[in-house]
Every structure is written in structure tokens, then in C-alpha cells.
Amino acid sequence: MHCIPHALIRTHSGEDIALAFHITNAAGAALDISDAAAVYKIARRAGDAALLVKTQEDGITLAAATATVTLNTAELAAEGQPLLGDFWGQLTLTLNDMTQVVAEGPLSVAPVIA
């Protein structure tokens, strides 16, 4: 497994999004991650404490070489208020007793303007 930076993901508050990550080794060959454990964290900046954590129990599906993270951006909230602005997302997989960040990158959540 190796880490892939993902491009800026732009979305709006309250939108459902699905992020699909195709996991490969350094040579580009697909890896079977169906037996892996996955965690996707969203923080304000890289290295900050997570504001939202997704696992296979609540939003991550692993199939063959693809990890799909589904969430509604309204889940990014503090004290019942939606959080807006720029964030950092990071997908970590644990496979064969090895844990590694496999994808990370920026996420921007804008307000819905009627």
C-alpha cells in the first residue's frame, strides 16, 4: 500500500458524498483490501484532532481493491451547528498487521445559499 494524495473535494453543507479510493501497491497493481480495517478521519488541518471519524460500521465499504467512504457533510458539526470551510481527509487501512495512510487530501464544505 502507498499513500495517494487526492484532489480538492468541493461540496456543500448537508450534501451526501461518496468518496471511492482504488488501492494499489507502489507498482500500480490493485490490492485486495476486503479483509482490511478502514478509518476515514476529517480534521480542520493535517495533523489536527479528528472532527469526524468513519469506520466500516458507519460509512466505509471495502470491496476488492476499492474503499468507499459515504457521509453527509452535515455530520461535520460542533454543538449541533454545521461546520463549514476547509478540512483535511485521511483514509487509513490496516491489512496484515500493517497500518498505513493510503489516501489524503483537502475537502471544502460551503454553505447552501438559497
N, C-alpha and C positions, 0 to 999 in steps of 0.2 A: 504494500500500500504506500502511496505517497500523497502529499497534500496538493490540492488543486485550488488556486485562488479563483473565486467566481466573480463575475462582473457585478456591477451595482444592480441590485434588485429594487425597483421602484414600485410602491403600492400605496394604497390609501387606507386610512383607519377604518376598521370594520370589514375589510375585504378578506375573503378566503383565498389562500395561496397554497400552491403545491410546488415544492422545490424537489426536482429529481436530480440525483447525482449518480453518474455512472462511474463505478470504482474500478480502477485498473492498477496494475503494477507499474514500475518505472519504465518498463519496455512497452507499455500500452496494451498489454493483454488484460482482458476482463478477469476480475476475481470473483469467485463465488462467495458472497457475504451472507448467505441465507442463515448461517449459524452464528453470525456476529451479534454483538450487543451494540446498540447505537444511542448516542446522545447528541441532540442539537441544542445549542445554547445561543441566546441572543443577549448581548450586553450593550451598553452605551458605546464602549470603545473596546478594541482588542485588549485583553488582559484584565478588564473590569469584571466585577461580580456579575453573574447572570441575572437578568431581569425575567427571563422566561426559559424554562428547560422542557424539552420534549424528549420522550423515550418511546420505545416500542409499545408501551402500554397506553400511550395517549397522543399518537400522531405520527409515528415513524413506521414505515413498512419497508421490509427488506425482501427483495426477490432477485435471485440470481446475482447479478452484479450492480443492481440499482437500489439505492436508498432514496425513498421518497418521504419528505417531511411535509405534513399538511398542518396548517394552522389558520386561525383567523387573527388578523392583526389587532383586533380588539382585546385579545389575550394579553397583549403588551399593555399593562395597566398598573398604576400605583394608586392605592387608596380609592379604587373604583373609577379613576379617571384614566382615559386612554393616553398612552404615551405617544408622542409624535416626534419626528426628526430623524436623525441619523443613528444607526445602530451597527453592530458587528455580529455576524452569524458565524457559527463554527460547528461543524459536524465531526464528531469523534467516534471511531469504531474500535471495538475490542474484538480481536479474532486470534485464536490460538495463543492466548495469554499475552498478546501484544496489543497495546493501546496506542492509537495514533490519530492525530488530526488529519482528516482526509479532504476536507473542503472548508474554506472560509472566505468571507468577503463582506462587503458593505450592503446594508439594507436601509432604505429610506422610506419612512411612513409619513405621508402627507395627510392633512385634514381633508374631509369631504366638504366641498363648497357647493351649496345648492344654488 
